[in-house]
Amino acid sequence: MKVVIMGCGRVGARIASILHHNGHRVAVIDTDSRAFRRLPADFDGETIIGTGIDEDVLRAAGIDEAAAFVAVSNGDNRNIMAAQVARLVFKVPEVVCRIYDPVREDTYRRLGLTTVCPTTTISAIILDQVIGTTDVAASGRGGGS
Amino acid sequence: MYLIVVGGGKVGFYLTQTLLAEGHEVLLIERSPERAAEILEQLGSAVVAGDGAEAATLLAAGAARAEVVVAVTGEDEDNLVICQMAKLKFHVGRTIARVNNPKNEQLFRLLGIDVTVSQTNYILSLIEQAIPDRSFVHLLSLSHADLAVVDAKISATSAVAHRALGEIVLPADTIITAVARGAHLFVPSAATELLPGDDIIAVAHRDREDELRRLLVAG
């Protein structure tokens, strides 16, 4: 399947690389061309310089035929906007959006976006190691806001 | 009326200053502490430093009792999220967003922002009106109804010149509301014959604007 990824940081490049090795067609968008150096040498997917909140850039990345869109740039608001564009304008079936701020993550999850919040997830894993599983769920919420 | 302005650039600063002078209760939220301190010296306590997209900042600013939130930062994605957070979490009645990329105006309305302001589009339309031979000018967008008011000049070679309005098949969702002929402005009837030099004021659905342009302007 075709997957469009916005943000070629550690996470974006890793997702692109794994999908590529699994035989999927991948397009990666980043505002900084140097970010594409993180992609493996044998990566032959598309790289597009630009911002994923621009419909023309998304179109150039082949969003019209994408089965999934992943928003993992380093800006919460940019991820949120791009995810909404992918979902509402381009009707991409699977849209996943990374949001660091737990409050924003909660708000947009309620709105129907599929969201991942590294802040709560990683805090929960670390707390699990430090104090055990008991209070993890409660501690994971509210952090960072 | 209590208004929150987010973004302390030039637009946010002068907007806040003007609203304060008009007697409104206004709070300006600016992300950079240095810029906020600068504004504080000029506007007094009407400014706080903080990220307007963060719920905690909006909560502390009293967003729940704000009637209007205006997001005028230089980044469209920030303006979008500020307005959406104000609406979704604090149920602010009216949100106004500055749109830097004119292509985002329609998108923002689709995403629930009440009013969008595009400086680029505004300046473009002023330029269009100032070009003398410009035959089709977008005058105004009526945002809630997706309607546009346009001004078209009928040329001698236009396909509709010397034809009565009643025999011209207009695109759907368009209406010719007025005709300016020299100094005379009137509401046309089906019998009105369009003459070269006439200025046509029409209301059109935004999707029909191009079609109307082709009909009125093309020969």
Interface residues (C-beta under 8 A of the other chain):
Chain A: I53 D54 E55 D56 G75 D76 N77 R78 I80 M81 A82 Q84 V85 L88 V89 D101 V103 R104 T107 R110 L111 S145
Chain B: A53 E54 A55 A56 E75 D76 E77 D78 L80 V81 Q84 M85 L88 K89 N101 K103 N104 L107 L110 L111
